[in-house]
């Protein structure tokens, strides 16, 4: 991992400790922030006002250029502030969140999220119910539309893309959107799925998609922490999938709610997404799996090239793949370490479900039609291929 230059501002402990009748659940809440002066109050206040107060609250400021650090120091004197002197990205920031946590359970929170008042209380109940797990995740809903689920976790498509669990499902008809603009950011294939009841009890997932989650601190060190080459995009996905591969359990806790402020990014990070997707495939898949899905990967890459050509972003695709080639020696070293951790096979963990795509990227009817057609094709391919995976 890269060396990170940091300074710290300490203050008195935020709140008193708690003890449960079965397991002592001591929680450090660690918030990762970057240029969040307009939202840090909402995020921190939601943590401070929990029905079960955390044992400490930390803010990791990832080299903000605005007044975020000053606001935390001035308005929240009981919060411990860690100021990173360089922006180490999401993965580097995550490692700092865990490293500076005092207590054995760490609640990871992003600055564009805020917790429901009983979020920590419900997560603590889940820890008591599933003490052998390593991650307990809240249900992530949209801030713009609190009754609409953004996701309940993630499955990994065999092409390396995300398959969201319960995306854009209406949680209740009694909660109205708080902002005039739509919160919808995913392209969903079948709205008939909305008739299925949403889970109300904790259930296992393969990947936690970020925003907020509770994790055992020692689980992070057991698999080597976050890979800091994932500066932005797939940081939490790669890390939590590595946990799952190593035999750790991850649960979504539907009664614990977190609200996420979504914003459209367009093609801002397309090169990082392309690079990180290939890095994840090469590091985590068995060679047999890569061989079996190779024809589908070729078809998918051609569709990505066509899509980016239509949007005049093809140059960024090729520059991202050139980075993948240059990083191959490093990727193969990481692959050996990941494969040594593996306790579960690809056939157990990969999916052939609907690939979620942001609605702002497929306003063109031709792109929308092509995306739906490709998803159906790959679903059929998966029906046969899944029996031959490693």
C-alpha positions in Angstrom: 0.0 0.0 0.0 1.2 3.5 -0.6 2.5 5.7 2.2 0.0 8.3 3.2 0.9 11.6 4.9 -1.7 12.5 7.5 -2.3 14.9 10.3 -4.8 14.4 13.1 -6.9 16.6 15.3 -8.1 14.9 18.5 -10.8 15.8 20.9 -12.6 14.1 23.8 -14.6 10.9 23.3 -18.0 11.6 21.7 -20.3 9.3 23.7 -20.3 6.6 26.3 -19.8 2.9 25.5 -22.6 0.3 25.2 -22.8 -3.4 26.1 -25.2 -5.9 24.8 -26.3 -9.0 26.7 -24.5 -11.4 24.3 -21.7 -9.6 22.4 -20.1 -6.3 23.2 -20.6 -4.3 20.1 -18.3 -1.3 20.3 -18.5 0.8 17.1 -16.3 3.4 15.5 -18.2 5.4 12.9 -15.7 6.6 10.3 -16.9 9.1 7.6 -14.9 9.5 4.4 -15.3 13.0 3.0 -14.0 15.1 0.1 -15.2 18.6 -0.6 -18.3 18.1 1.5 -18.9 21.4 3.1 -22.5 21.5 1.8 -23.4 18.0 3.2 -21.2 17.2 6.1 -23.6 18.7 8.7 -26.4 16.4 7.6 -24.2 13.3 7.5 -22.6 14.0 11.0 -25.9 14.9 12.6 -27.4 11.7 11.5 -24.6 9.8 13.2 -24.7 11.8 16.4 -28.4 11.4 16.7 -28.5 7.6 16.6 -30.8 5.8 19.1 -27.7 3.7 19.9 -24.8 6.1 19.9 -21.5 5.0 18.5 -18.4 4.8 20.7 -16.5 7.3 18.6 -16.9 9.3 15.4 -14.1 10.0 13.0 -14.0 12.1 9.9 -11.3 11.2 7.3 -10.9 14.3 5.1 -9.4 13.1 1.8 -7.5 16.4 1.0 -10.5 18.6 0.5 -10.0 22.0 -1.1 -13.1 23.5 0.5 -14.0 24.2 4.1 -14.9 20.7 5.1 -12.2 20.2 7.7 -12.8 23.7 9.2 -16.5 23.0 9.6 -15.8 19.7 11.4 -13.3 21.3 13.7 -15.5 24.3 14.5 -19.0 22.8 14.6 -18.2 19.2 15.8 -15.5 19.5 18.5 -16.2 16.0 19.8 -15.5 14.4 16.4 -12.0 13.2 15.7 -10.6 14.7 12.5 -8.0 13.0 10.3 -6.7 15.2 7.5 -5.1 13.4 4.6 -2.5 15.5 2.9 -3.0 13.8 -0.5 -6.2 12.5 -2.1 -5.7 8.7 -1.8 -9.1 7.9 -3.5 -11.8 5.8 -2.2 -9.7 2.7 -1.4 -6.9 4.7 0.3 -9.6 6.5 2.3 -11.2 3.3 3.3 -7.9 2.0 4.6 -7.6 5.1 6.7 -11.1 4.8 8.0 -10.3 1.3 9.3 -6.8 2.1 10.5 -7.8 5.0 12.7 -10.9 3.3 14.2 -10.4 2.4 17.9 -13.1 -0.2 18.3 -13.5 -3.7 16.8 -16.6 -2.8 14.7 -16.2 0.0 12.1 -19.2 1.7 10.5 -18.0 3.0 7.1 -20.0 6.0 5.9 -19.6 8.2 2.8 -20.3 11.9 3.1 -23.1 11.9 0.6 -25.1 9.5 2.9 -27.1 9.9 6.1 -28.3 7.3 8.5 -31.9 6.7 9.7 -32.0 7.3 13.5 -32.2 3.6 14.4 -29.7 2.4 11.7 -26.9 1.4 14.1 -29.4 -0.1 16.5 -30.7 -2.4 13.8 -27.2 -3.3 12.7 -26.3 -4.2 16.2 -29.2 -6.5 16.4 -28.0 -8.2 13.2 -24.5 -8.6 14.7 -26.2 -10.5 17.6 -28.2 -12.6 15.2 -25.3 -13.3 12.8 -22.1 -13.0 14.9 -20.0 -15.0 12.6 -20.5 -12.6 9.7 -17.9 -9.9 8.8 -20.1 -7.2 7.2 -23.7 -6.0 8.0 -25.1 -3.6 5.5 -28.0 -1.3 5.7 -30.6 -1.1 3.0 -29.6 1.9 0.8 -32.4 4.2 -0.3 -32.4 7.4 -2.3 -32.3 10.7 -0.4 -34.3 12.2 -3.2 -37.0 9.5 -2.8 -36.7 7.9 0.6 -39.3 5.2 -0.2 -37.3 3.9 -3.2 -34.5 1.3 -2.7 -31.3 2.0 -4.5 -29.9 -1.4 -3.7 -29.8 -4.1 -1.1 -26.4 -5.4 -2.2 -24.7 -6.5 -5.4 -24.1 -9.7 -7.3 -21.3 -9.9 -9.8 -22.2 -10.6 -13.4 -19.9 -13.1 -15.1 -18.9 -10.2 -17.5 -17.6 -8.3 -14.5 -20.5 -5.8 -14.2 -22.9 -5.1 -11.3 -26.2 -6.9 -10.8 -28.0 -4.8 -8.1 -30.1 -6.6 -5.6 -33.7 -5.2 -5.4 -32.8 -2.0 -7.4 -35.4 0.7 -7.5 -38.0 -1.3 -5.7 -40.7 0.8 -4.0 -40.3 0.2 -0.2 -43.6 1.9 0.8 -46.2 4.0 -0.9 -46.4 6.3 2.1 -43.1 8.1 1.6 -43.0 10.8 -1.1 -40.0 12.1 -2.9 -38.3 15.0 -1.1 -36.9 16.6 -4.3 -38.6 17.4 -7.5 -36.1 15.6 -9.7 -36.3 11.8 -10.2 -34.0 9.6 -8.2 -34.0 6.9 -10.8 -30.5 6.1 -12.1 -30.8 2.5 -13.1 -32.3 0.9 -16.2 -34.6 -1.8 -15.0 -35.8 -4.5 -17.4 -38.9 -5.8 -15.8 -41.1 -3.6 -13.7 -43.3 -6.6 -12.9 -40.6 -7.5 -10.3 -42.1 -4.7 -8.2 -45.0 -7.0 -7.2 -42.6 -9.3 -5.2 -42.5 -8.4 -1.5 -39.2 -6.9 -0.4 -37.3 -8.9 2.2 -37.7 -7.7 5.8 -35.3 -10.1 7.5 -31.4 -10.0 7.1 -30.2 -12.0 4.1 -26.8 -12.9 2.6 -25.3 -11.1 -0.3 -22.0 -11.5 -2.2 -20.9 -7.9 -2.6 -21.6 -4.7 -0.6 -21.8 -1.8 -3.0 -20.5 1.0 -0.7 -22.2 4.1 0.8 -22.4 2.7 4.3 -21.8 -0.6 6.1 -20.6 -2.1 9.4 -17.5 -4.3 9.3 -15.3 -6.2 11.7 -12.0 -4.4 11.8 -10.0 -7.6 11.9 -11.7 -9.0 8.8 -10.0 -6.1 6.8 -6.5 -7.1 7.8 -7.2 -10.8 7.1 -7.5 -10.2 3.4 -4.9 -7.4 3.1 -7.2 -4.3 3.2 -8.4 -2.3 0.3 -6.5 -2.4 -3.0 -5.5 1.2 -3.5 -5.0 0.8 -7.2 -8.8 1.1 -7.3 -8.7 4.9 -6.8 -12.4 5.3 -7.7 -15.0 2.8 -8.9 -15.5 -0.8 -7.7 -13.4 -0.1 -4.6 -16.0 -1.5 -2.2 -17.1 -4.1 -4.7 -13.7 -5.6 -5.2 -12.9 -5.6 -1.5 -16.2 -7.2 -0.3 -16.1 -9.7 -3.1 -12.6 -10.7 -2.0 -14.1 -11.1 1.5 -16.8 -13.4 0.1 -14.2 -15.4 -1.9 -12.3 -16.0 1.3 -15.4 -17.4 3.0 -16.6 -14.4 5.0 -20.3 -13.7 5.2 -22.0 -10.4 4.3 -25.6 -9.6 5.3 -28.0 -6.9 4.2 -30.2 -5.7 7.1 -33.4 -4.3 5.6 -34.6 -2.7 8.9 -31.4 -0.6 8.9 -31.8 2.3 6.5 -29.3 4.7 4.9 -30.2 7.4 2.5 -27.8 8.2 -0.4 -27.7 11.4 -2.4 -27.4 10.3 -6.0 -25.9 12.5 -8.7 -25.4 11.9 -12.4 -21.8 11.5 -13.4 -22.1 10.7 -17.1 -18.8 9.5 -18.5 -16.6 11.2 -15.8 -15.0 8.0 -14.7 -15.5 5.7 -17.7 -11.8 5.0 -18.0 -11.4 3.9 -14.4 -14.5 1.7 -14.6 -13.1 -0.1 -17.7 -9.7 -0.6 -16.1 -11.1 -1.7 -12.7 -13.5 -4.1 -14.3 -10.7 -5.9 -16.1 -8.5 -5.9 -13.0 -11.2 -7.5 -11.0 -11.8 -10.2 -13.6 -8.1 -11.0 -13.9 -7.5 -11.1 -10.2 -10.6 -13.0 -9.0 -11.8 -15.4 -11.7 -10.4 -18.9 -12.1 -8.6 -19.3 -15.5 -11.2 -22.0 -16.4 -13.9 -19.4 -15.8 -12.2 -16.8 -18.0 -11.9 -19.5 -20.8 -15.5 -20.5 -20.6 -16.9 -16.9 -20.7 -14.3 -15.6 -23.2 -16.7 -15.7 -26.2 -19.2 -13.6 -24.3 -16.5 -11.2 -23.1 -15.5 -10.6 -26.7 -19.1 -9.8 -27.7 -19.5 -7.6 -24.7 -16.3 -5.7 -25.4 -17.5 -5.0 -29.0 -20.8 -3.7 -27.6 -18.8 -1.4 -25.2 -16.7 -0.1 -28.1 -19.8 0.6 -30.1 -21.5 2.4 -27.2 -18.4 4.6 -26.5 -17.9 5.3 -30.2 -21.5 6.6 -30.3 -20.7 8.9 -27.4 -17.3 10.0 -28.7 -15.4 8.4 -25.7 -13.6 5.6 -27.6 -10.2 7.1 -26.8 -10.7 6.7 -23.1 -11.6 3.1 -23.6 -8.3 2.3 -25.3 -6.3 4.3 -22.8 -7.9 2.4 -20.0 -7.1 -0.9 -21.6 -3.5 0.2 -22.2 -3.3 0.8 -18.4 -4.6 -2.8 -17.9 -1.8 -4.1 -20.1 0.9 -2.0 -18.4 -0.4 -3.3 -15.0 -0.4 -7.0 -15.9 2.7 -7.9 -13.9 1.3 -6.2 -10.8 -2.2 -7.7 -11.5 -0.7 -11.2 -11.7 1.0 -10.8 -8.4 -2.2 -9.8 -6.8 -4.0 -12.6 -8.6 -1.8 -15.2 -6.8 -2.6 -13.7 -3.4 -6.4 -13.5 -4.2 -6.5 -17.1 -5.5 -4.7 -18.3 -2.4 -7.5 -16.8 -0.3 -10.3 -18.4 -2.3 -12.7 -20.7 -0.4 -15.7 -20.5 -2.7 -15.9 -21.2 -6.4 -16.9 -18.9 -9.3 -19.9 -21.1 -10.1 -21.3 -20.3 -6.6 -20.8 -16.5 -6.8 -21.1 -15.2 -10.3 -24.5 -14.3 -11.8 -26.1 -14.0 -15.2 -28.8 -11.5 -14.2 -29.7 -8.1 -15.7 -26.7 -5.7 -16.0 -27.7 -2.4 -14.4 -27.0 0.7 -16.5 -27.5 4.3 -15.5 -30.5 5.9 -17.2 -28.6 9.1 -18.0 -26.2 7.0 -20.2 -28.9 5.4 -22.4 -31.4 8.1 -23.3 -30.8 7.1 -27.0 -33.6 4.6 -27.9 -31.1 2.6 -29.9 -28.7 2.3 -27.0 -31.6 1.3 -24.7 -32.8 -1.4 -27.1 -29.3 -2.7 -27.6 -28.7 -2.9 -23.9 -31.9 -4.9 -23.3 -31.1 -7.3 -26.2 -27.6 -7.9 -25.0 -28.8 -8.6 -21.5 -31.2 -11.2 -22.8 -28.4 -12.8 -24.9 -26.0 -13.0 -22.0 -28.7 -14.5 -19.8 -29.1 -17.3 -22.3 -25.3 -17.7 -22.5 -25.1 -18.0 -18.7 -27.7 -20.7 -18.6 -25.3 -23.0 -20.4 -21.9 -21.6 -19.3 -22.5 -21.7 -15.5 -22.2 -25.5 -15.4 -18.6 -25.3 -16.6 -17.1 -22.6 -14.4 -14.2 -23.1 -12.0 
